[in-house]
Amino acid sequence: MNFAVIGAGAWGTAMAIHLSNMGHTVTLVPRRFEQALALSSSRENVDYLPGVPLPPSLQVGHELVPVLMEAEVVLLACPAQALRATATKVREALGLATALKLVLSLAKGLEVDTHLRPAEVIRAVLPDYPAGSLTGPTNAEEVARGLPAAMVLAADAPQALLESVQTEISGASLRVYTSTDVAGAEFGGCLKNIYAIAAGICDGLKLGDNTRAAMLTRALAEMVRVGQALGAQAETFYGLSGFGDLVATCHGGWSRNRQFGEQIGAGAKVVDLMAHRKTVVEGYKTTAAFYGLCQDRGIEAPILAEVYHTLYDGKVAAKALRDLMLRELKQE
């Protein structure tokens, strides 16, 4: 199968490596021409995935028109807030494309201004193509190195197409499950980044294992409640794109969202942490988007709200935790 991966950060590069190692025709398209040249010459993504060589079969492109001419599946590997602009570039380059069957997002975040999920953004820009997300508990370097992992392919697409793409992506090192609950799969991927910031804050405050366990348990309950209120299926959040991704992101030392929260818990200022970053902390803007969405819909989400007040209102992290602990008592 012919895959085009648009965006050459760590995760886009990792997926391109995996698909190429599976024997597919894969073209990785960085955002900047200079990065395309660097990847082509060094055969390594030094900036975002150092130490992992690109397979000889992996093509690196820059111009979208020739890449999309033969692509059957497009993976948009960009931050959530750049997804609309990236999808628009794809639309403008589709003039000669005849084989495209499916457009998938690798992003995990809501669009701030519209509160739209990734698949909804793609459908708004590319209404003629089935859209969805490939999501789950996956660290980019581990996937690139071929360590076993599992993901969920959720899309509004014919079942035969979903199963075909599932088969082509799956292999000995990556097992893919399908889902038609696109909302649940995407909300899980978005929300877990917010709760990973909360877990990191607990770590930065050095509150111990009891606090972390309690926070993660209540975060899962909140994730299910918020997701159901927004039209998703409860069972989706107990799978890979919900609980699985929550556990991985809240515990993984590689998690940018968890590291971000840990620095805040240790006393760093949010404005300083966000300045001049090379990598994106998806949970930062997703917190604002989800807080606004919950406010609009009247959805109770106390952990999410306290993370928002810590990030955007300057609330001291220890005070936010105390306020959570002293909320009105209730049954589990």
C-alpha positions, 0 to 999 in steps of 0.5 A, spaced: 500 500 500 502 507 498 502 511 504 504 519 505 506 521 512 505 529 512 509 531 518 516 529 520 516 530 527 518 524 532 511 520 531 510 521 524 517 519 522 516 513 527 510 511 523 513 512 516 519 507 519 514 502 521 510 502 515 516 502 510 519 496 514 513 493 513 514 493 505 509 499 503 511 504 499 512 510 504 513 517 503 515 522 509 514 529 507 517 534 512 514 541 513 520 545 511 524 544 505 531 544 509 528 538 514 527 534 507 534 535 505 537 533 512 533 527 512 535 525 505 542 526 506 543 523 513 538 518 513 536 520 520 531 525 524 537 528 528 532 533 531 526 529 533 528 521 533 536 521 534 539 514 533 534 511 529 536 510 522 531 511 516 530 505 512 533 505 505 526 504 502 523 510 505 522 516 501 523 523 503 519 528 499 517 535 500 512 537 494 505 534 496 503 534 489 507 528 486 507 525 493 499 525 493 498 522 486 499 515 488 498 515 495 492 511 498 492 513 505 495 519 508 497 520 515 497 527 518 502 527 523 502 534 525 500 538 532 492 538 533 492 546 532 496 545 525 491 540 523 487 544 519 492 548 515 496 541 514 489 538 511 488 545 507 495 544 504 493 537 502 486 539 499 490 544 494 495 539 492 490 533 490 488 535 483 492 529 480 490 524 486 486 518 484 488 513 489 486 516 495 482 512 500 483 514 507 485 520 511 488 519 518 490 524 523 496 522 528 494 528 532 491 528 539 488 534 541 482 539 540 482 545 535 482 551 540 477 555 537 472 550 534 473 545 539 473 540 533 476 533 534 481 531 529 477 527 524 472 533 524 477 538 522 479 533 516 472 532 514 471 540 514 477 541 509 476 534 505 469 532 505 470 527 499 474 522 503 473 518 509 477 520 515 479 518 522 485 517 527 490 512 528 491 512 536 493 509 542 499 508 547 505 508 543 512 512 544 515 514 538 522 511 539 519 504 541 515 504 535 521 506 530 525 500 534 520 495 533 518 494 540 511 491 540 505 496 541 498 496 539 493 501 536 486 503 534 484 505 527 478 509 528 474 512 522 468 513 519 469 509 513 467 502 510 468 496 514 472 493 508 476 499 507 478 499 515 480 492 515 484 492 509 488 498 512 488 495 519 491 489 515 496 493 512 499 497 518 499 491 523 505 486 523 509 482 529 511 489 532 504 493 531 497 490 532 492 494 530 484 494 532 479 497 529 473 502 532 467 505 529 467 510 535 471 515 532 469 520 538 471 516 543 478 514 540 479 521 539 476 524 546 481 519 549 487 521 546 485 528 547 483 527 555 489 523 557 494 529 555 490 533 560 491 528 565 498 526 564 499 534 566 496 532 572 500 526 574 506 530 572 504 535 577 503 530 582 510 527 581 513 534 581 510 536 588 513 529 590 506 526 593 507 519 592 504 513 589 497 513 593 496 520 590 498 518 583 493 512 583 487 516 586 488 521 581 489 516 575 483 512 577 478 519 578 481 521 571 479 515 568 472 516 571 472 523 569 474 521 562 468 516 561 463 521 564 466 527 559 466 522 553 459 520 554 456 527 555 459 528 548 456 522 545 462 517 545 461 510 548 463 508 555 467 502 553 472 505 548 475 509 554 477 502 557 481 500 551 487 502 548 485 509 546 483 511 553 485 507 559 491 504 555 494 511 553 492 514 559 497 509 563 502 510 558 502 517 558 502 518 565 507 513 567 512 514 561 518 518 562 518 520 555 511 523 555 512 531 554 505 532 557 507 528 564 514 532 564 511 539 563 506 537 569 512 535 573 516 541 572 510 546 574 509 541 580 516 543 582 515 550 581 516 552 574 512 558 571 508 556 565 510 562 561 517 560 561 516 552 559 512 554 553 517 559 551 522 557 545 519 550 545 522 545 539 516 540 541 509 541 542 505 539 549 499 537 546 495 537 553 496 545 554 492 548 548 487 541 549 486 543 556 483 550 554 479 547 548 476 542 553 475 546 559 471 551 554 467 545 551 465 543 558 463 550 560 459 550 554 455 543 555 455 544 563 459 538 564 462 537 570 470 535 570 473 537 576 480 535 575 480 538 568 478 544 571 483 545 576 489 543 571 486 549 566 486 554 572 493 552 574 495 553 566 491 559 565 489 562 571 496 562 575 493 557 580 498 554 585 499 547 583 498 545 591 492 549 592 489 546 586 490 539 589 487 541 596 481 544 592 480 537 589 481 533 596 476 538 599 470 537 594 464 535 597 464 528 599 460 523 595 459 515 593 464 512 588 
